[in-house]
Amino acid sequence: MSDTHSQSVAFVRTEDVPPAPPPANATGPVKWIKDNLFATPANSVLTVIALLVIYMVLSGTLPWVFNGIWDSPSLAVCREMLNGESGACFAVLTERWNQLLFGFKYPSDLYWRPALAFALLFVAAAPVLFFDLPRKILIFTGLYPFIAYYLIWGGSIFTPLLALAGFVAGGYVYQRFVKGSFAVGFFGAIAAAVLVWTIGGFIIPSSEITEGAMQSVQSRDLGGFMLNMMLGVTCVSLSLPIGIALALGRQSSMPIIKYICVVFIEFIRGVPLITLLFVASVMLSYFFPPEATVDLFLRVVIMITIFSAAYIAEVVRGGLAALPKGQYEAADSLGLDYTQAMRLIILPQALKISIPGIVNVSVGLFKDTTLVSVISMFDMVGMIRGPILASTEWNGVYWELFAFAALLFFIVCYGISQYSQWLERRLATDHK
């Protein structure tokens, strides 16, 4: 009786069963491959085709890369060393790396100056790109353009000091008049900066300018990837505030300001950049006084900046249009004037929306700096197409040089893209 009763009572476990591992096909790499590469028959076919294409490309490329020659004085010697086998002549990179990076006229004993300016660029850009850093570093950020100019171009120390004094005066004028009108403050700041530079050029004697000057380098001696970086950083930095000002001017209630901005934006967006570069090379100097010798680098910077600013203006205008009308009404209800509303409420939200478009314009602008080679400025592509390929030692080397140029541009553009994605995640404060 007791045995029968004991067998009819249900078993009650006093301890939890340890969790069993998931099946092998439900986790890890197997699951990822199944879900992403072989989820459907169509995906499976496309995956197989893609793998075949990758295999065909790598089977022909990797032996060419790994069998490359890195030490050779010329292409002919490199081909003799390969002895008919497939291989790259990377020796052109080791022989002409200085021309690819700095051009063929920049003094070799001064390479440390642009290299130092490039290293300091990361220190100066850090508090702007990563706003969690101490704000005191912004002082160095403001001084960096003048330090970089002195390092790269050299010459008299008074030239960057006069430029700094002009920007300080312009900033004072902006702070003094910006409460009355944004346009008056902005253009007043520019006028004050130009006035200080002009007066300083007459006050300081030329003898004092030449004394104790660092070795000067002319703009025509700049070249290589250094020139692309200088144009890209300078034009992007200048075009962003100008583009914001144009976007605000296009939405202005003052008809004159609005129509000027509309005509400027539409005209610049309707003209190819290469046309503007030819204008900078040939015609822009006629708009300056006859005795003025405006540097070609400065003329190119002006044209690329206004070209990029027109596109950034449209991107920012799209961000402004995407904001609901309630944001403007909220600023009015707080008693904020136009400048305060734009600085504290409207622009921060509009610029956050416009980040992808601004990055797209910036990446395109950096790649478009290679167009300066058509006006005889020897950037990296100009160096490859001109002095390097024109030499008898390396005439016929194409893939190695252009692959190296593509790699450098990819690193910079990919870095910009990854930073923009991080910034979007960092600023994603809305509720979903």
C-alpha positions, 0 to 999 in steps of 0.5 A: 500500500505504501509502495503504491502511494509513493509511486502516485505522488508527483516528483517535486524538484528542489533545485533549478535545472541549469540552463542548456546552451542554445543550439549551434545553428541558433547563435554565433557565426552560424546564425549570423551567416544563416540570417544575413547570407543564406536567409532566402534562396535569392540571398544564397545565389547572390552570396555565392556570386559575390564570393566568386567575384571576390575570389576572382579579384583577390586571386589576381590582386594578392599575388601582385601585391605580395610579390611587389618590389619595394627597392628599385631605382627605376621601373626598368630595374623593377621589371628585371627583378620581377623576371616576367612574374606578376608583381607591383613596383612599389619602389616608386612609393619609397623613391618618391614618397616625399613628392607625393606628400609634400610636392617636388619644390618644398625644401626637404630640410623643412618637412618637419614644419608641415608635419608638425602643423599636421600633428597640431591639427588633431590637438586643435580640432579635438575640443571642436569634434569632441565637446566633452574635453576641457573648453580651455583647449579652444584657446589653442584652437583659435590660435592654430590657424595662425600657427599653422600658417607660420609653420607652413609658409614661414616668413615674418612673424608679424604676418600671422600676428597682424591677421590675429589682431584683425580677427580679434578686432572683428570679434569685438565688432561682432560682439558689439553690434550683433545684438542689433543685427546679425548681418551688421555684426558679421560684415562689420567684423570682416571690415574691421579685420581687413582694416587692421591688416591694412593699417598694420601693413603700413605701420610696421616697416619692411625692415622689421618684417624681414628681421628674424623671419623663418625661412619663407616658402612660396605657395607655388612650392606647396604640393602633394597630399599636403596641398589637398589637406590644406585646401580641404581643412581650410575650405571646410572650416570657412564654408560652414559658417558662411553656409549657415549665414547664407541659409539664415539670409535666405530665410530672412524677412528683409527682401534685399538680404534674401534675394542676394542670398538666393541669387548667390546660392543658385548661381554658384550651385549652377556652375561646375567647380572646375569653371570656378577654378579657372576663374580663380586662376585667370580672372579673379585677380582682375577684381583686386587692385592692380598693384595687389598680388593675390596668391593663387592659393588664396584665390583657389581657397576663395572659389572652393569655399564659396562653392562649398558654402552654397551647398552647405547653405541648402543643407542647413536650410533643409534642417531649418525647414525640418523643425516644427513651427512650435520651436520658433513659437517657443523661442518667442514665448521665452522673450528671446530675440532673433540672435538668441533664438537662433543660437540657443534653440533653432540652430542647434537642432537644425545642425543636428538634423543636417549632420549627414548632409554637411558630412556629405558635402565635406567629403565631396569637397575634400575629393574635389581638391584634386581638381586643382591639378587642372590649373597647374597646382601640383597636388597629389594627383597633379604630382602623379600625372606630372613630374612623376609619370613624366620622369624617365625612371617611372614612366608607365607606373600607374596602378601603384601610384593611384592606389596609394592616392586612393588609400590616403583619400579613403582613410581621410573620408572614412574617418570623417564618415565614422566621426559623423556616425558617432556624432549622430549617436552622441546627439541622439537625445530624442525619445523614440 
